[in-house]
Amino acid sequence: MPDRLVETLSTWREQIVHAALFSIIGISIGLGKLLASEERLTPRIVIGRALSTGGLAMAAGLALAWMPDLPLIAQMGLAATLASLGTSGLERVFQRALQGRIG
């Protein structure tokens, strides 16, 4: 195989592993929050929460657009933060930011 193809495949593999790691962080946090709540657990709620927090955690990769050399541990922390905030928390943060209340 040409060196360039091997390098590309290696880069893709690394990115997929990082995305899976972020997703696992988010899913774990989402399920932990769900188990700690008084909410009635149904398969629909468990799967929905796991998917949404996993997706939010994967959004931590977006930070690399601004800080390409951001260490993996910082990316993992950002993934955990996004998952912990959840969709309603992030919605409130964005609303406040748009209204100029942050800062």
N, C-alpha and C positions, 0 to 999 in steps of 0.2 A: 504494500500500500504506500502511496506517496506520503511523505512527511506531513504535508498540509492537511490531508484528509484525516490522518491519525490525530493531529492537533485539534482539528475541528470536532471530531468525535469525542475527544477527551474533554473539551470545553463544554460540549452539550451534556455529557455525562455529569460533570461537576455541577452544572446549572440545574439539572433534574434532581440531583441529590439534595442540593440546597432547597429547592422548591418543596421537595418531599419533607425535609426537615422542618421548614416553616409551617407547612400544612399540619404536620404531626403536633407541633407546638400549639397551633391554634385549635386543633381538634381536642387536644388534651385540656386546654384551658376552658373551652366551651363546654365540654362534658363535665369538667369539675364544677363549673359554675352551676350547671343544670342540676347536678347531684346535690349540691349544697342548698338549692332552692326548695321551696315548698310546692313548686309546680308539679302537677300530675304528669308523670312520664308516659309518653306514648311513643311508639316507633317513629311516627311522623315528626314529633318534636325533637327527639334525640338525633335523628338523621339530619333534620333541618338545621339544628344548632351546630352540629359537627361540620356540615358543609359551609355554613355562613362564617363561622369563626376560622375554619381552615382557609377559606378564601381571603378573609381579612388579613390573616397572618402572612399569606403569600404576597400580599400587597407590599410587604416590607421590602421586597426586592426593588420596588420603585425608587427607594432611597439611593440605589446605585446610579441612577441617572444624574443625581446631584453630587454624590460622593463615591466615585468609582473605586476608591481604595478603602472603603469602609470595612473594618474587620468583621469576620463572620460572627463573632460574639456580639457585636453591636447590632448587626442585622437580626440576630436571634432575639435580642432584647426588644428591638422595634417590633418584631413579629409578635412577641408576647404582649407588648403594650397595646397593639392594635386589636389583638384577640380579646384582651381583657376589657377594653373599652366597649367592644361589641358595636353593632350597627347603631343602636340608639345613642350610645356615648359619642361615637364619631359624628353622628348627625348634629348633636348639640355643639361639639367643638367647631364644626364647620359653620353652623349658624352664628355662633359668637364671633368667629373670625370674619365672617362676611359683614357682620354688624359693627366691627371694629372694637370689640370688647376685650380681645386678647392682647396682652402686651402691656 
